[in-house]
């Protein structure tokens, strides 16, 4: 009779094996289990009592299982080193963000048992961020650009400097004022960091720091007409809030060099980035933008639809929170984790439906 294998298999029956191969595979499995069984790894340069991590969700949708991994991981290391965890809402895009999402994220974190030592908002730092943008413009480390989006993308791809790159500080400050006031001229502009247009790393080719957006913000209303990008705000706020280790999924790995460069240009306290493997799923959408489409078009009951990979959707489907935690903790926090296989097995076990079936 064929033997049905467990969590690291493809889910298909296996034929009989020789004693020698079984022994060898058993040793390999034991070794792998020790690696994958928990988050039992060390953060570089971490000291007991001095570690500070942060979980920075954008309030533009409900938490899904990928966010759950990040939240639990940040809490784990904060507790391991007897440090602090900051829950920070990255609310820099008023077009997408709502109080509803803030409340749902706090509810989901409570459901997951994730408790921060502080709850903050990037919008708390808007005045300081604007001052920093002005400082970089005055130091000729940033400039205001009115190039249209498509042309800017092409120039960045071709490593061509913008026609605005060598404007005088006075010209840049005048255009920055237009942006702050939200004038028609200001709406045509953005602030870009003057980094390295010749770099092989595309994220260093003068990234956008600030955009003009007249949409009312869910917390500060119409007080501001300009908002920082994640690439500009995150390094600054991490630094001034005392974050020691910024845990980010591997999808941001190429942006690490940019993160460090921005901190250097700002001349603020350095922060250590630590990458963990991104959670991937087969036949399942994790993009909040795409999930939002299903909600907006009425193809699902809401963000808690049992076919959704959100924390509330999975819970409504019947999966216990403890099972979800065990699934997250079964993965190693490095590139060795075969997240595609684990995710496939996870969804096979709990019989979660593919969002495509909703169509």
ChimeraX attribute file (.defattr): number of C-alpha atoms within 10 A of each C-alpha:
attribute: neighborCount
match mode: 1-to-1
recipient: residues
	/A:1	7
	/A:2	9
	/A:3	10
	/A:4	12
	/A:5	12
	/A:6	10
	/A:7	13
	/A:8	13
	/A:9	13
	/A:10	14
	/A:11	14
	/A:12	11
	/A:13	12
	/A:14	13
	/A:15	9
	/A:16	10
	/A:17	10
	/A:18	7
	/A:19	9
	/A:20	9
	/A:21	10
	/A:22	12
	/A:23	12
	/A:24	10
	/A:25	13
	/A:26	12
	/A:27	12
	/A:28	11
	/A:29	13
	/A:30	11
	/A:31	11
	/A:32	15
	/A:33	15
	/A:34	11
	/A:35	19
	/A:36	19
	/A:37	14
	/A:38	15
	/A:39	18
	/A:40	15
	/A:41	11
	/A:42	10
	/A:43	15
	/A:44	10
	/A:45	9
	/A:46	16
	/A:47	12
	/A:48	11
	/A:49	13
	/A:50	14
	/A:51	22
	/A:52	25
	/A:53	27
	/A:54	29
	/A:55	23
	/A:56	23
	/A:57	21
	/A:58	23
	/A:59	25
	/A:60	23
	/A:61	22
	/A:62	27
	/A:63	27
	/A:64	22
	/A:65	22
	/A:66	19
	/A:67	21
	/A:68	21
	/A:69	22
	/A:70	23
	/A:71	26
	/A:72	20
	/A:73	21
	/A:74	26
	/A:75	23
	/A:76	17
	/A:77	24
	/A:78	24
	/A:79	16
	/A:80	15
	/A:81	17
	/A:82	15
	/A:83	19
	/A:84	22
	/A:85	25
	/A:86	23
	/A:87	23
	/A:88	21
	/A:89	20
	/A:90	22
	/A:91	26
	/A:92	22
	/A:93	23
	/A:94	19
	/A:95	13
	/A:96	16
	/A:97	19
	/A:98	18
	/A:99	13
	/A:100	13
	/A:101	18
	/A:102	19
	/A:103	13
	/A:104	17
	/A:105	23
	/A:106	17
	/A:107	16
	/A:108	19
	/A:109	20
	/A:110	12
	/A:111	14
	/A:112	17
	/A:113	15
	/A:114	19
	/A:115	17
	/A:116	21
	/A:117	13
	/A:118	11
	/A:119	15
	/A:120	16
	/A:121	18
	/A:122	21
	/A:123	22
	/A:124	14
	/A:125	14
	/A:126	18
	/A:127	10
	/A:128	13
	/A:129	20
	/A:130	17
	/A:131	11
	/A:132	16
	/A:133	23
	/A:134	20
	/A:135	14
	/A:136	19
	/A:137	23
	/A:138	16
	/A:139	12
	/A:140	17
	/A:141	19
	/A:142	26
	/A:143	30
	/A:144	29
	/A:145	21
	/A:146	17
	/A:147	16
	/A:148	11
	/A:149	12
	/A:150	9
	/A:151	11
	/A:152	17
	/A:153	12
	/A:154	11
	/A:155	16
	/A:156	20
	/A:157	12
	/A:158	12
	/A:159	17
	/A:160	13
	/A:161	17
	/A:162	16
	/A:163	10
	/A:164	15
	/A:165	17
	/A:166	15
	/A:167	13
	/A:168	13
	/A:169	18
	/A:170	11
	/A:171	13
	/A:172	23
	/A:173	16
	/A:174	12
	/A:175	23
	/A:176	25
	/A:177	13
	/A:178	19
	/A:179	28
	/A:180	19
	/A:181	17
	/A:182	18
	/A:183	15
	/A:184	11
	/A:185	12
	/A:186	23
	/A:187	19
	/A:188	18
	/A:189	21
	/A:190	24
	/A:191	27
	/A:192	24
	/A:193	24
	/A:194	22
	/A:195	18
	/A:196	16
	/A:197	21
	/A:198	15
	/A:199	12
	/A:200	10
	/A:201	13
	/A:202	18
	/A:203	20
	/A:204	22
	/A:205	23
	/A:206	26
	/A:207	21
	/A:208	21
	/A:209	21
	/A:210	26
	/A:211	22
	/A:212	24
	/A:213	20
	/A:214	21
	/A:215	15
	/A:216	15
	/A:217	23
	/A:218	18
	/A:219	15
	/A:220	12
	/A:221	12
	/A:222	12
	/A:223	10
	/A:224	19
	/A:225	21
	/A:226	25
	/A:227	26
	/A:228	24
	/A:229	18
	/A:230	18
	/A:231	17
	/A:232	24
	/A:233	23
	/A:234	18
	/A:235	24
	/A:236	25
	/A:237	20
	/A:238	26
	/A:239	18
	/A:240	13
	/A:241	13
	/A:242	18
	/A:243	23
	/A:244	23
	/A:245	25
	/A:246	21
	/A:247	21
	/A:248	20
	/A:249	18
	/A:250	17
	/A:251	12
	/A:252	12
	/A:253	15
	/A:254	13
	/A:255	16
	/A:256	17
	/A:257	13
	/A:258	22
	/A:259	23
	/A:260	16
	/A:261	15
	/A:262	23
	/A:263	19
	/A:264	13
	/A:265	15
	/A:266	17
	/A:267	10
	/A:268	15
	/A:269	15
	/A:270	19
	/A:271	19
	/A:272	19
	/A:273	18
	/A:274	17
	/A:275	19
	/A:276	22
	/A:277	20
	/A:278	21
	/A:279	23
	/A:280	18
	/A:281	20
	/A:282	14
	/A:283	14
	/A:284	18
	/A:285	17
	/A:286	20
	/A:287	11
	/A:288	15
	/A:289	12
	/A:290	12
	/A:291	20
	/A:292	17
	/A:293	12
	/A:294	20
	/A:295	15
	/A:296	12
	/A:297	8
	/A:298	10
	/A:299	13
	/A:300	20
	/A:301	13
	/A:302	15
	/A:303	22
	/A:304	19
	/A:305	18
	/A:306	20
	/A:307	22
	/A:308	28
	/A:309	28
	/A:310	25
	/A:311	27
	/A:312	23
	/A:313	22
	/A:314	22
	/A:315	17
	/A:316	15
	/A:317	19
	/A:318	12
	/A:319	17
	/A:320	11
	/A:321	16
	/A:322	11
	/A:323	12
	/A:324	19
	/A:325	16
	/A:326	12
	/A:327	14
	/A:328	24
	/A:329	18
	/A:330	18
	/A:331	22
	/A:332	23
	/A:333	23
	/A:334	18
	/A:335	12
	/A:336	13
	/A:337	19
	/A:338	16
	/A:339	18
	/A:340	14
	/A:341	17
	/A:342	23
	/A:343	19
	/A:344	18
	/A:345	20
	/A:346	17
	/A:347	17
	/A:348	12
	/A:349	11
	/A:350	13
	/A:351	13
	/A:352	19
	/A:353	17
	/A:354	15
	/A:355	19
	/A:356	11
	/A:357	8
	/A:358	11
	/A:359	7
